[in-house]
Amino acid sequence: LRRQVIGSAEGVFAELEFDPGAVAQLHANIVQTLIFSNRGTAGVSDFTCKAAVPKHMHVQISPPSQKSLQPSSGEEIRQVLRLSAVDPTRPVKVRLKLEFSLEGGSRVDATLDFSFADLVPSAI
């Protein structure tokens, strides 16, 4: 398995753990793990992550393993991301919507986009 940073928002880093072979070959069903860590200076609470894909695909995302992260603690929030009906002739793109509160009261709404072509150059 490979683990790669796919983006960040206000100190919360999103990484994807995936099988490069399944991604490169664009298997019809692909299971990946999203991993979130807090590298910022403020604690995070009320964490949620939603996923969206193009209409020709289907996505399922598990609930987060926890709802809060202390800064630079080494803690991780994990969610399983399942993609199905992957068409090897079309680009595979995923949009993540992150929502959480920072210690001190500010609310963060962020969107992170990634495609399989960014992860494995041989993928469409």
C-alpha positions, 0 to 999 in steps of 0.5 A: 500500500502507498500513502500520499498527501492529497491536500490540507486545510487549516493544519489538517492534512488529508492522506490517501492509503491505496493499492497503486496496482488497483488504481493504475489498472482502474479496477471496477471496485476500489477500496482506499483509506482516508487518513487525517492528521492535525499538524496545526497549532489548534485542536480540531473538533466536530470533524466530518468528511463527505465524498463525491464522485462523477455521476457515472461512479458510486461512492461510499464513505465510512463514518470517521473513526473519531471526531476530534484531533489534538494538534501534533499529537500523532492521532489520526482520523480514518475513513474507508472510501469505497468507489464502485462502477469505475470506468477505465475509459473515464477519469476518476476524480474525487471531491472531499468536503471537510468540515470541522471546528478549530479550538477558539471557535472558528468553523472550517469548510474546505474542499479537496479534489484529487484524481487517480492520474495525480496518484499514479501517472499511468491511471487515466 
